[in-house]
């Protein structure tokens, strides 16, 4: 146990007014202009909205004219807070200030002595979380009481505490140290021993190729420096190419990265291998015919094989084929199935039950999201749509799933309109759906493209969610300890959350933070917080803002034109395909007509041949009879000739008086 010093400041609302004075929003006309000089314009805009909400209340003022973009941005930020209570606005104001400058109170009010409190903790190391190069201070304690926030400890405690999860079926956010990965979605996640690895993903349309690890022993992030295996140096550009939409599979002490989209896709699906001991990448050598290159597919481990289903290829064509990779022989094989298979889709979830049944849930096409459940019997290779119990989840795509025993947990996803707020579980034995937890607002757990793994922590299984996209890219970690009771329904939170965790499903704070972020999607870079002096300085900045808006408008129009051109090209290709299809149908009909004619001719020829064969047989019979008659004729002629000769010799002998006749005379 270590002893550290903890300081405490004034209580609310005095602490809020001290923070507002430090920021420059103490109510005077000359102080507001200093806000944007201390903080970024977006942060200054948030401060203004929270200050107005805390001191004035909900925004009831008319919306400013579009010709006043600065005032309109302020109004949108304030309006976005809705009916948030004043005390919540005060707390969120102080929270954001402490994230921007953790030492603001001690540096501004050094003349006020702080009482010293001995705090016993289990960990003395204090490493601030670093996001995109900026140091951020973590929330120490936030507990949920009757649906409202209750801060139990000031954030200027300089030490960390050991993370613990004491509440079942409740999402919580642990503290982490080290540099967090860049915010992303469509990444891969897998657990090996006590570490969760995060690889690749997508951020602002760019593929990522970095590898990070979160050590569950001390909740510390670290970036893994990788290299390419010597025997695979010739393929190093492919190995190190960033990717998204792939699947990360733990395999002994190695990671398998299966498929995924990248800038220069190959023709067939590739499998990369990362050795966690040597930190080297290599290409898995496989045999047989691999599937076509794709991303957004599902990869499920069944025994010592990988089962791949669906996805989207490099030409954006959706797939619903089945392939198997045998990890012993490294041989690919395409599987033929029977029954009604799922429609082509990507970004779905898959799980295996009892090493026999493959379950497919949700996913999306180019036009819609699915909420159906399909089951494939891996012994008979027959698809089915079984009856389900409980309330089925809403259609969604981009969700994450993980199994724990016979329970299949589904988290996140969306339907192109909003994120899925309910985390659900399917008992794969009874096919019964239940709601585990629910969140409100645009929070990371209601994102698309997040990852979900299961790990053991303090002797119990916990679900670990990371990243996702819900209008903004996320890189937060959230934990849930599932209940092992037969009915997994949301539970009412009775005890407060532990000191090291913040309640993710606390609607007020999360909702407000997300709404404030959404209100700034206009990306106005130059916003001044000067309410009083809106003279020439504001007008000059307004012109600059208008120029930026025009530039962004031109970029959006160019992007829209590009999409329209692509759409037109696709329509032309579709029209050409339909035309070719029509021509092929005509040719097919013509060939069928010709085939029928040829079949008729063949039938006639067969009849003629039969008749000729019959005539030939008759001819052979006649020829035999002719030969017989000829032989008879020859014999008759020979006999006649002999008879004539005999008759002629007797006459001349009689005339000459032959001796023979003399001897015969009496």
LOROVO-775024 format. One line per 5 residues: number of its first residue (from 1); for each residue x, y, z of C-alpha. Coordinates in steps of 0.25 Angstrom, whole numbers. Last residue first. Example, Ala and Ser with C-alpha at 12.3 -4.5 7.8 and 13.67 -1.06 7.14 Angstrom:
<nodes>
2 = 55 -4 29 ~ 49 -18 31 .
</nodes>
This chain:
<nodes>
666 = -111 -437 -527 ~ -105 -423 -528 ~ -97 -417 -516 ~ -84 -420 -522 ~ -88 -413 -535 .
661 = -93 -401 -527 ~ -79 -400 -521 ~ -72 -402 -534 ~ -78 -390 -540 ~ -86 -390 -553 .
656 = -82 -377 -559 ~ -97 -372 -561 ~ -100 -377 -547 ~ -88 -371 -541 ~ -91 -358 -547 .
651 = -105 -358 -541 ~ -101 -363 -527 ~ -90 -351 -526 ~ -101 -340 -528 ~ -110 -345 -517 .
646 = -99 -346 -506 ~ -94 -332 -510 ~ -108 -326 -509 ~ -110 -332 -495 ~ -97 -327 -490 .
641 = -101 -313 -494 ~ -115 -314 -488 ~ -109 -319 -475 ~ -99 -307 -475 ~ -110 -297 -478 .
636 = -118 -303 -467 ~ -107 -302 -457 ~ -104 -288 -461 ~ -118 -284 -459 ~ -119 -290 -446 .
631 = -106 -282 -442 ~ -112 -270 -447 ~ -125 -272 -440 ~ -118 -274 -427 ~ -110 -261 -429 .
626 = -122 -254 -432 ~ -129 -259 -419 ~ -116 -255 -412 ~ -117 -241 -418 ~ -132 -240 -415 .
621 = -129 -243 -400 ~ -118 -233 -400 ~ -127 -223 -407 ~ -138 -225 -396 ~ -127 -223 -385 .
616 = -123 -210 -392 ~ -137 -205 -393 ~ -139 -207 -378 ~ -126 -200 -375 ~ -130 -189 -385 .
611 = -144 -187 -377 ~ -137 -187 -364 ~ -127 -176 -369 ~ -138 -168 -374 ~ -145 -169 -361 .
606 = -132 -165 -354 ~ -130 -153 -364 ~ -144 -148 -361 ~ -141 -148 -346 ~ -128 -141 -348 .
601 = -135 -131 -356 ~ -145 -129 -345 ~ -133 -128 -335 ~ -126 -118 -344 ~ -139 -109 -345 .
596 = -140 -110 -329 ~ -126 -106 -328 ~ -127 -94 -337 ~ -139 -90 -329 ~ -131 -91 -316 .
591 = -120 -84 -322 ~ -129 -72 -326 ~ -135 -72 -312 ~ -121 -72 -306 ~ -117 -61 -316 .
586 = -129 -53 -312 ~ -126 -55 -297 ~ -111 -51 -299 ~ -115 -38 -306 ~ -125 -35 -294 .
581 = -113 -38 -284 ~ -104 -30 -292 ~ -114 -18 -291 ~ -116 -21 -276 ~ -101 -21 -274 .
576 = -100 -8 -283 ~ -111 -2 -274 ~ -104 -6 -262 ~ -91 0 -267 ~ -97 13 -270 .
571 = -104 13 -256 ~ -90 10 -250 ~ -84 21 -258 ~ -95 31 -254 ~ -93 27 -239 .
566 = -78 29 -241 ~ -81 43 -247 ~ -91 46 -236 ~ -81 42 -226 ~ -70 51 -232 .
561 = -80 62 -233 ~ -83 61 -218 ~ -69 61 -215 ~ -67 73 -223 ~ -79 80 -217 .
556 = -74 76 -203 ~ -60 82 -206 ~ -67 94 -212 ~ -75 95 -199 ~ -63 94 -191 .
551 = -56 105 -198 ~ -69 114 -197 ~ -70 110 -182 ~ -55 114 -180 ~ -57 128 -188 .
546 = -70 130 -179 ~ -61 128 -167 ~ -51 137 -171 ~ -61 148 -174 ~ -67 145 -160 .
541 = -53 147 -155 ~ -52 161 -161 ~ -66 164 -156 ~ -63 159 -142 ~ -50 168 -142 .
536 = -58 180 -147 ~ -68 180 -137 ~ -74 169 -128 ~ -69 174 -115 ~ -79 170 -105 .
531 = -80 155 -107 ~ -66 152 -110 ~ -65 137 -111 ~ -58 136 -124 ~ -60 125 -134 .
526 = -50 123 -145 ~ -49 108 -150 ~ -64 106 -153 ~ -65 91 -155 ~ -80 90 -157 .
521 = -80 78 -149 ~ -79 86 -137 ~ -93 83 -131 ~ -90 68 -132 ~ -79 70 -122 .
516 = -88 77 -112 ~ -98 66 -114 ~ -88 56 -111 ~ -83 62 -98 ~ -97 65 -94 .
511 = -102 51 -96 ~ -90 45 -89 ~ -92 54 -77 ~ -107 52 -76 ~ -109 38 -80 .
506 = -100 31 -70 ~ -99 18 -77 ~ -84 19 -77 ~ -83 19 -62 ~ -69 24 -59 .
501 = -59 14 -52 ~ -47 15 -43 ~ -55 19 -30 ~ -64 7 -31 ~ -79 9 -36 .
496 = -89 12 -26 ~ -97 1 -20 ~ -112 -1 -25 ~ -111 -1 -40 ~ -124 -6 -45 .
491 = -122 -19 -54 ~ -124 -21 -69 ~ -128 -35 -72 ~ -120 -47 -73 ~ -129 -58 -69 .
486 = -122 -71 -65 ~ -112 -64 -56 ~ -98 -64 -60 ~ -97 -49 -60 ~ -88 -42 -70 .
481 = -77 -33 -65 ~ -76 -21 -75 ~ -64 -13 -79 ~ -62 -1 -88 ~ -49 4 -94 .
476 = -49 17 -102 ~ -43 20 -116 ~ -55 26 -123 ~ -57 33 -137 ~ -68 42 -138 .
471 = -82 42 -144 ~ -84 28 -138 ~ -71 21 -141 ~ -65 10 -133 ~ -54 8 -123 .
466 = -52 -3 -112 ~ -61 -12 -105 ~ -56 -22 -94 ~ -66 -33 -88 ~ -62 -38 -75 .
461 = -60 -52 -70 ~ -57 -54 -55 ~ -44 -58 -47 ~ -40 -44 -45 ~ -41 -41 -60 .
456 = -43 -52 -70 ~ -45 -47 -85 ~ -56 -46 -95 ~ -54 -38 -108 ~ -63 -27 -115 .
451 = -58 -18 -126 ~ -65 -6 -131 ~ -69 -4 -146 ~ -82 3 -143 ~ -85 11 -131 .
446 = -95 10 -119 ~ -84 6 -109 ~ -76 19 -113 ~ -87 28 -108 ~ -97 36 -116 .
441 = -108 36 -106 ~ -114 26 -97 ~ -108 13 -93 ~ -115 -1 -90 ~ -110 -13 -83 .
436 = -112 -28 -84 ~ -125 -29 -92 ~ -129 -44 -95 ~ -131 -52 -107 ~ -135 -67 -106 .
431 = -130 -77 -116 ~ -131 -88 -105 ~ -117 -94 -107 ~ -111 -82 -113 ~ -115 -72 -102 .
426 = -115 -59 -109 ~ -110 -47 -102 ~ -113 -32 -105 ~ -106 -19 -103 ~ -116 -8 -106 .
421 = -113 5 -111 ~ -112 2 -126 ~ -106 14 -133 ~ -115 23 -142 ~ -119 25 -156 .
416 = -110 16 -164 ~ -116 4 -157 ~ -106 3 -146 ~ -96 -6 -139 ~ -93 -7 -124 .
411 = -92 -20 -116 ~ -96 -34 -118 ~ -93 -45 -107 ~ -94 -60 -110 ~ -97 -68 -98 .
406 = -94 -83 -98 ~ -81 -81 -91 ~ -76 -67 -94 ~ -78 -64 -109 ~ -74 -50 -115 .
401 = -81 -41 -125 ~ -78 -27 -131 ~ -88 -19 -139 ~ -85 -12 -152 ~ -99 -15 -157 .
396 = -113 -14 -150 ~ -127 -19 -150 ~ -133 -17 -136 ~ -131 -29 -127 ~ -142 -40 -125 .
391 = -151 -39 -113 ~ -151 -52 -106 ~ -151 -66 -113 ~ -146 -70 -127 ~ -151 -79 -137 .
386 = -140 -85 -146 ~ -137 -80 -160 ~ -129 -91 -166 ~ -117 -94 -175 ~ -112 -108 -178 .
381 = -97 -113 -178 ~ -101 -126 -172 ~ -90 -126 -162 ~ -88 -111 -161 ~ -102 -109 -158 .
376 = -104 -94 -162 ~ -113 -85 -154 ~ -118 -72 -159 ~ -123 -60 -151 ~ -129 -48 -157 .
371 = -128 -33 -153 ~ -123 -28 -166 ~ -119 -14 -171 ~ -123 -8 -184 ~ -118 -1 -197 .
366 = -104 -5 -200 ~ -105 -18 -192 ~ -104 -20 -177 ~ -101 -29 -166 ~ -110 -36 -156 .
361 = -108 -50 -149 ~ -101 -62 -154 ~ -100 -75 -146 ~ -91 -87 -149 ~ -96 -100 -142 .
356 = -86 -111 -140 ~ -75 -108 -130 ~ -86 -107 -119 ~ -89 -93 -124 ~ -81 -85 -134 .
351 = -83 -70 -135 ~ -84 -60 -146 ~ -87 -45 -147 ~ -90 -36 -159 ~ -82 -25 -166 .
346 = -85 -31 -180 ~ -97 -36 -187 ~ -101 -46 -198 ~ -115 -52 -194 ~ -114 -63 -184 .
341 = -115 -77 -189 ~ -128 -84 -192 ~ -125 -99 -192 ~ -113 -106 -196 ~ -99 -103 -195 .
336 = -86 -104 -204 ~ -73 -101 -197 ~ -61 -95 -203 ~ -48 -101 -198 ~ -35 -95 -195 .
331 = -23 -103 -190 ~ -13 -100 -179 ~ -12 -115 -175 ~ -14 -113 -160 ~ -21 -99 -160 .
326 = -32 -104 -170 ~ -37 -92 -177 ~ -52 -93 -180 ~ -60 -84 -190 ~ -75 -81 -190 .
321 = -81 -71 -200 ~ -91 -60 -197 ~ -84 -48 -204 ~ -87 -33 -207 ~ -80 -27 -218 .
316 = -73 -14 -215 ~ -62 -16 -226 ~ -52 -20 -215 ~ -61 -31 -210 ~ -71 -29 -199 .
311 = -73 -39 -188 ~ -80 -53 -187 ~ -75 -65 -179 ~ -62 -70 -175 ~ -60 -83 -166 .
306 = -46 -85 -160 ~ -42 -99 -156 ~ -36 -105 -145 ~ -48 -107 -136 ~ -58 -97 -142 .
301 = -52 -83 -142 ~ -61 -73 -148 ~ -57 -62 -158 ~ -68 -52 -163 ~ -66 -44 -175 .
296 = -66 -29 -175 ~ -54 -29 -185 ~ -52 -37 -198 ~ -41 -43 -207 ~ -47 -55 -214 .
291 = -47 -68 -207 ~ -34 -77 -207 ~ -33 -88 -217 ~ -24 -99 -211 ~ -12 -97 -203 .
286 = -7 -87 -192 ~ 5 -80 -188 ~ 3 -70 -177 ~ 10 -57 -180 ~ 19 -52 -169 .
281 = 19 -42 -158 ~ 29 -41 -147 ~ 28 -37 -132 ~ 37 -49 -128 ~ 29 -54 -117 .
276 = 15 -49 -122 ~ 17 -55 -135 ~ 8 -48 -145 ~ 2 -56 -157 ~ -4 -50 -169 .
271 = -15 -57 -177 ~ -19 -53 -191 ~ -32 -54 -199 ~ -30 -54 -214 ~ -29 -44 -225 .
266 = -20 -34 -217 ~ -25 -21 -212 ~ -17 -8 -214 ~ -22 2 -204 ~ -27 -8 -194 .
261 = -39 -16 -190 ~ -39 -28 -181 ~ -36 -42 -181 ~ -31 -50 -169 ~ -21 -45 -159 .
256 = -16 -57 -151 ~ -10 -54 -138 ~ 1 -63 -131 ~ 3 -69 -118 ~ -7 -81 -120 .
251 = -16 -75 -131 ~ -23 -62 -127 ~ -32 -57 -139 ~ -32 -43 -144 ~ -43 -41 -155 .
246 = -41 -30 -166 ~ -50 -19 -169 ~ -39 -9 -170 ~ -24 -10 -175 ~ -11 -3 -175 .
241 = 0 -9 -184 ~ 11 -15 -176 ~ 9 -29 -181 ~ 7 -25 -195 ~ 20 -16 -195 .
236 = 27 -27 -188 ~ 25 -37 -199 ~ 40 -39 -203 ~ 44 -38 -188 ~ 36 -51 -185 .
231 = 47 -60 -182 ~ 53 -50 -173 ~ 40 -48 -165 ~ 35 -34 -165 ~ 36 -24 -154 .
226 = 27 -19 -143 ~ 28 -9 -132 ~ 16 -11 -123 ~ 10 2 -117 ~ 7 1 -103 .
221 = -6 3 -94 ~ -6 0 -79 ~ -17 -6 -71 ~ -7 -11 -61 ~ -10 -26 -62 .
216 = -20 -25 -74 ~ -8 -21 -83 ~ -14 -13 -95 ~ -6 -16 -108 ~ -5 -7 -120 .
211 = -2 -10 -135 ~ -2 0 -146 ~ -6 -2 -160 ~ -17 9 -162 ~ -26 11 -174 .
206 = -31 25 -177 ~ -45 29 -179 ~ -45 38 -167 ~ -40 27 -158 ~ -41 12 -162 .
201 = -35 0 -156 ~ -22 -7 -153 ~ -19 -16 -141 ~ -23 -16 -127 ~ -17 -26 -118 .
196 = -23 -29 -104 ~ -13 -35 -94 ~ -14 -44 -82 ~ -12 -57 -90 ~ -15 -54 -104 .
191 = -27 -46 -107 ~ -32 -41 -121 ~ -36 -29 -127 ~ -37 -25 -142 ~ -41 -11 -147 .
186 = -54 -6 -154 ~ -53 6 -146 ~ -43 17 -141 ~ -38 26 -131 ~ -23 26 -130 .
181 = -18 16 -120 ~ -16 20 -106 ~ -3 25 -101 ~ 0 20 -87 ~ -9 19 -75 .
176 = -23 13 -74 ~ -35 16 -65 ~ -47 7 -67 ~ -60 11 -74 ~ -73 4 -69 .
171 = -84 -4 -75 ~ -93 -11 -65 ~ -98 -25 -66 ~ -92 -28 -53 ~ -86 -18 -43 .
166 = -73 -20 -36 ~ -63 -17 -47 ~ -50 -13 -42 ~ -39 -4 -47 ~ -27 -1 -37 .
161 = -26 14 -34 ~ -18 24 -40 ~ -11 36 -33 ~ -11 51 -34 ~ -25 54 -28 .
156 = -28 67 -35 ~ -41 60 -40 ~ -49 63 -28 ~ -56 51 -22 ~ -70 46 -21 .
151 = -77 52 -33 ~ -91 49 -34 ~ -98 48 -47 ~ -112 46 -49 ~ -121 33 -52 .
146 = -125 31 -38 ~ -110 30 -33 ~ -100 27 -44 ~ -85 28 -39 ~ -74 36 -45 .
141 = -60 35 -40 ~ -46 38 -45 ~ -49 44 -59 ~ -36 43 -66 ~ -27 55 -69 .
136 = -23 56 -84 ~ -9 59 -89 ~ -9 63 -104 ~ -1 56 -114 ~ -13 49 -122 .
131 = -18 44 -109 ~ -9 43 -97 ~ -14 37 -84 ~ -7 42 -72 ~ 3 33 -65 .
126 = 2 33 -50 ~ 9 21 -43 ~ 6 19 -29 ~ -3 7 -29 ~ -11 0 -18 .
121 = -17 13 -12 ~ -18 18 2 ~ -21 33 3 ~ -15 43 13 ~ -22 56 12 .
116 = -15 69 12 ~ -23 82 12 ~ -21 92 1 ~ -16 105 4 ~ -22 117 -4 .
111 = -11 126 -9 ~ -8 117 -20 ~ -21 120 -27 ~ -18 120 -42 ~ -7 110 -43 .
106 = -13 101 -33 ~ -27 102 -39 ~ -22 100 -54 ~ -13 88 -52 ~ -21 78 -60 .
101 = -22 87 -72 ~ -30 83 -84 ~ -36 71 -76 ~ -38 79 -64 ~ -45 89 -72 .
96 = -54 79 -78 ~ -58 73 -64 ~ -60 87 -59 ~ -70 91 -70 ~ -77 77 -68 .
91 = -79 79 -53 ~ -85 93 -56 ~ -94 88 -67 ~ -99 77 -58 ~ -102 87 -47 .
86 = -110 95 -56 ~ -119 84 -60 ~ -118 79 -75 ~ -131 84 -82 ~ -126 84 -96 .
81 = -111 84 -97 ~ -111 85 -112 ~ -117 99 -111 ~ -105 105 -105 ~ -96 99 -116 .
76 = -105 103 -127 ~ -106 117 -121 ~ -91 119 -121 ~ -90 114 -135 ~ -101 124 -139 .
71 = -94 135 -132 ~ -81 133 -140 ~ -89 130 -153 ~ -96 144 -153 ~ -101 144 -167 .
66 = -109 132 -164 ~ -118 140 -155 ~ -118 137 -140 ~ -128 126 -134 ~ -137 132 -125 .
61 = -134 131 -110 ~ -139 120 -101 ~ -126 113 -98 ~ -127 105 -85 ~ -122 112 -72 .
56 = -116 125 -70 ~ -104 123 -61 ~ -101 108 -63 ~ -106 107 -78 ~ -99 120 -82 .
51 = -86 114 -76 ~ -88 101 -83 ~ -90 107 -96 ~ -78 117 -95 ~ -69 106 -90 .
46 = -73 97 -102 ~ -70 109 -112 ~ -56 111 -105 ~ -53 96 -107 ~ -56 97 -121 .
41 = -48 110 -123 ~ -36 104 -116 ~ -32 109 -103 ~ -25 121 -96 ~ -27 131 -107 .
36 = -41 127 -110 ~ -45 130 -96 ~ -38 143 -95 ~ -49 150 -103 ~ -59 147 -92 .
31 = -52 155 -81 ~ -55 169 -86 ~ -70 169 -85 ~ -70 164 -71 ~ -78 152 -67 .
26 = -67 143 -61 ~ -65 135 -74 ~ -50 136 -76 ~ -46 122 -74 ~ -40 124 -60 .
21 = -52 132 -56 ~ -61 121 -61 ~ -53 111 -53 ~ -54 119 -40 ~ -69 120 -43 .
16 = -70 105 -44 ~ -63 103 -32 ~ -71 112 -24 ~ -84 105 -29 ~ -80 95 -25 .
11 = -70 91 -14 ~ -56 98 -12 ~ -43 90 -16 ~ -38 77 -10 ~ -24 72 -11 .
6 = -19 57 -10 ~ -5 53 -5 ~ 0 39 -7 ~ 2 27 3 ~ 5 14 -3 .
1 = 0 0 0 .
</nodes>
